[in-house]
Amino acid sequence: MFDPEGPSLRELVVQALSSVERGYDLLAPKFDHTPFRTPDSALDATAAALRRAGPFEAGLDLCCGTGAGVRVLRQVCRRSVTGVDFSTGMLEVARERTGPSEPPVGWVRADARALPFRPVFDLVVSFGAFGHFLPRELPGLFAQVHSVLRPGGRFAFPVVAPPRPGSLVYGMLLGFDTVMRVRNAVWRPPFVMYYRAFRFGEMWRELTWAGFRVEFWPLPEFGRRADGSPKVRLVVATRASG
C-alpha cells in the first residue's frame, strides 16, 4: 500500500489524531509516497481532456497539496497557474518540487471555503480533495469556486464510478468511513476525511444551484464498466458567460 519512503504506521496514527491541517503538515514530506496522492494516470487523462477544450489563460489548483494538479494546469494554461491549500507543509513541499517554470506558478495559503481571489481564473481543477468537506459544506465551496471564475470559466475534476455494494472496494471504503466517524465521535479535533460522503447526485445538484452548467466527459483511458458506463468521468462545470 505504501512504498518504503512513505510514512510509518506510527506517523499515520499521529497524523490521524491531529486536525486535518496539522495532519497534512506532518504528512507533507512523504505524501507523494502514499496512495492518497492522485495517480499520474488520472492527472494525464485530465490534462489530455482539457487540452482538447483549451487553451486557458489563468488556472487555479484548488486544495493543491504537493502540487500534482499544478502539473496539469501548466500543460493547458498560458499565462499563470496558482495553487491554493490551507496546509503550510503541503505548500512548502509543492514550492520546493516545482521550481521556476513557465507559465509562472504562485502558491497561496487559504481555506477553500473562503478564497481570497477575484474572478480572475479561466480554469479551476481539484484532485482528491472533496472527502475533506462535509456534505453541508458543498454549497459554500462551489459558490467560492464560481466566484473566482471569469464568465465562461470552467471547474473540472475527475470522479470514479462508485463501487458496487458488496464488492471488496465498497467494503473497504465503508469500513474506512466508519472508523473515521467513530474517531471523530470520541476525539477532538476532528479529522474530516470520508470517501463515501461525496455523492454523485448531490454534487450535480449543488453545482447546478451554484450557477454552473454541468457536463460529464468520459475519460476513455480507464475503460467502461460491464453496463457500458465510464469507469472515470471528468466533471466539467461551466460558469455562465452572461
Secondary structure, DSSP 4 states (H G I P E B T S, - for coil): ---TTS--HHHHHHHHTS-HHHHHHHHGGGGGGSTTSPPHHHHHHHHHHHHHH--EEEEEEET-TTTHHHHHHHHHEEEEEEEEES-HHHHHHHHHHH-S-SS-EEEEE--TTS----S-EEEEEE-S-GGGS-GGGHHHHHHHHHHHEEEEEEEEEEEEPPPPTTSHHHHHHHHHHHHHHHHHHHSSS-----SSSS-HHHHHHHHHHTTEEEEEEE-GGG-B-TTS-BSEEEEEEEE---
